[in-house]
């Protein structure tokens, strides 16, 4: 599970870097309006929040360290069932 989390984080970082470079290139060479920066920035902030939340959920999905198992009690006293035949 640890390698999956590390791979997930690395792929997200690569995705964010590539998408930001593409957006920068598109705005620099006037493919997009400069006022589009604000929309792209707000979308980027929301995307980063969602990514951080998904990474948090990945860490919480892992095995829990505290397991409280109850041990059954060894009651050796015979149980009186009366005249019932089981």
ABEGO torsion letter per residue (X at the ends): XAAAAAAAAAAAAAAAAAAAAAAAAAAAAGABBAAAAAAAAAAAAAAAAAAAAAAAAAAAABBBABBBBBBBBBBABBBBAEABBX
